Amino acid sequence: MQYTVIFTPEALEQLAAFYHYIADAASPEIAERYASAIVTYCESLATFPIRGNRRDDIRSGLRVTNYKKRTVIAFDVDAEQVSIIGVFYGGQDYAAVLQFDQDD
């Protein structure tokens, strides 16, 4: 089975912020390469979405996985779709952000 992978608006905003951070710190080329690699990794969840760790303690159905040990990708999986909820880097407190989002 092939799942559809979607990015929430919040995840897209986080990717854009991540891109700008890297572009300013290094270069736009490096930022594009890294951001594209994260998107490709997320899209790979279409063929094997049940990976990473379940984090029901933060949010029901939440799974997290890492990209290159520095980026945490938070997502959930339903019958046909993988929803990328957030992309967190450099030790950001994803648990606090995702719990806060859940409370809204």
N, C-alpha and C positions, 0 to 999 in steps of 0.2 A: 504494500500500500504506500502511496505517495501522499504526504501531508502538504497542505498549503501553509507557507510561512508568511506571516504578516508582522509588520512593525507598528506598535502603537505610536501615536503622535509624540508621546513623552520619550520613547526610545529613539525616534528620529531626531528630536531636539538634542538628546544626549550625544548621539553620534555627531551631529553638527558642531556641538560645543567641543567635543573631543578633537574633531578635525581642526578647528580653529586654534585650539591649544597647541597641537603638534605643529601646525603650520607656522605659528608664531615662534615656537621654541626651536624648530628645526627648519623645515621648508614645506611648501605646499605639496611638492612631489612625495615626500616621505609621508605626510599626512594623508594624501590620497591613497597611497599604497596600503597603509595600515588600516584606514577606515574601510577600504574595499575588502581587505582580508577579513575583517570582522564581519562584514555583511555576507561574504562568501561562507564563512564558518556558520553563521546563523542560518543561511539557506540550506546548509548541509543537514540541518535538523529535519528537513523534509523526508529524508529516507530512514533516519533512526532518531526519533525525537526523545525516546525514553533513555536519556543519559543525564549525567550530572547527578546532583543530589536533590532529593525532595526536601523542601523547607516549609512544610505545613505549619510549623511553629511561627512563621512570619506571615504566611498568607496561604489559604487553602488552595492546593493544587500547584503551588509554586515549585519550580525546579530551577537550580542554578548550575552553571558550568563555567569553566574558565577558558579564556583564550590567551595563550602564551603567559600564563601565570600572573598577569598584571590586569587583566580585564575580566570582570564578572558579567556574565550574560544571564539575566533573569527572564524566565519564560514559563508559559503554561501550555499544556497540551489537552485538546479535547478530541473528539472522535475523528475529526478530519483536518484540524488546524493547529498550528503552533503559533502562539502569539508571543512575540518578543516584547517583553514589558519594560525592560531597562537594560542599559549598557553602562556599567560602572567601571571606573579605572582608578588606578593608583591608590587603592585602599579606601575608596569612598565607602561610607556606611550605608550600603544598599538596604540592609535590614530596616533601618530607621526610615528611609525614604519609602520603601514599599509598605511598611506598616502604616505610615502616615497616609499614603494614598488610599489604603484600604479603609481607613477611618472616615475619609471624606464622604 
